[in-house]
C-alpha cells in the first residue's frame, strides 16, 4: 500500500522521469527532455513534452507518449511494452553526405569484431503514431532525388522487436500526405 501511495507523488514521478531519460540515453544520442510524466507505474506511463536535439538542433519532438505494459513481465523477463502511443511527433531531417542526420540519433552499439549490442532484447507489440510530421531541410538528397519538404498527417500502426545487433519492424498500416 505504501508503494502505491508513494508512486503517485510528484517526487516519485520526477524520479521516474529522470530514470526514463537515463535509460533512453543508453540507446539515443543527443539531449533528451521530458516535461511531464504521469500515469500509473504498475501498468502504464504518460509522458508529455518530449524532445530530442543533436548539437542544439531539434531532431524529434512529441506532444505526448503513452506506454502500456505489465510491470511484473518487465521485471522478470525481457523488456516488452504492450502498447506505445505516439501523438503528434515532429521529426526534422536533412541530408548529411550519404546519410540523413536522423541516423545519428541512434547510438551505434555494435563492435566490429564480435557484433555485440545491448544485452537485453526489446519488444513493442503495438506502436501507434497519430498526426505525425516530417520536416525536410533540403529537398534534394545526396543521390539527387527530390523529396517533399513536408510529410504530414502521418498515421501508422506497427510493431518493433530488437535483439542484440538485429531488429525488425512490422508495418500494419501507414497513411500520410506529402
HELIX and SHEET records of a PDB file:
HELIX    1   1 UNK A    2  UNK A    6  1                                   5    
HELIX    2   2 UNK A   10  UNK A   25  1                                  16    
HELIX    3   3 UNK A   71  UNK A   76  1                                   6    
HELIX    4   4 UNK A  101  UNK A  105  5                                   5    
SHEET    1   A 6 UNK A  31  UNK A  40  0                                        
SHEET    2   A 6 UNK A  44  UNK A  54 -1                                        
SHEET    3   A 6 UNK A  57  UNK A  68 -1                                        
SHEET    4   A 6 UNK A  83  UNK A  93 -1                                        
SHEET    5   A 6 UNK A 122  UNK A 136  1                                        
SHEET    6   A 6 UNK A  79  UNK A  81  1                                        
SHEET    1   B 7 UNK A  31  UNK A  40  0                                        
SHEET    2   B 7 UNK A  44  UNK A  54 -1                                        
SHEET    3   B 7 UNK A  57  UNK A  68 -1                                        
SHEET    4   B 7 UNK A  83  UNK A  93 -1                                        
SHEET    5   B 7 UNK A 122  UNK A 136  1                                        
SHEET    6   B 7 UNK A 150  UNK A 163 -1                                        
SHEET    7   B 7 UNK A 166  UNK A 177 -1                                        
SHEET    1   C 2 UNK A  95  UNK A  96  0                                        
SHEET    2   C 2 UNK A  99  UNK A 100 -1                                        
END                                                                             
